Amino acid sequence: MATTPPWSVKGVDRDARDIAKRAAQASGQTLGIWLAEAIRAFAEAQAVHAAESTSWGDPAAPAPAAAAAAPVDDGRIAEIEERLARLEAALNEHRERSEHALADLARGFVALAEKRSAPPAG
């Protein structure tokens, strides 16, 4: 199996690197695989945007051949749907934890307010 030589990208700030690392970890992928997919997705979106903007608003203008001939990859769609489902599950889990934590805080504030407004004992 041929290996790909290391690739270094200069000018990527620490925040961007950290975001990419966290996103790769969250998706269960290596950083390299996640970056490759992100770059491809961005390039595809740019190609679609370029194809839409080349008509300059003329609905009669033909679509560029590259955009019109882009095949639909059912495997890629299924992968994206699966990733979205995992993200949704993680988001719901975080939301539930946040709701429980906020409810605990609210109960604590109510108890503290009740203590402060209660007449002094004695």
Buried (B, 14 or more C-beta within 10 A) or exposed (E): EEEEEEEEEEEEEEEEEEEBEEBBEEBEBEEEEBBEBBEEEEEEEEBBEEBEEEEEEEEEEEEBEEBEEEEEEEEBEEEEEEBEEEEEEEEEEEEEEEEEEEEEEEEEEEEEEEEEEEEEEE
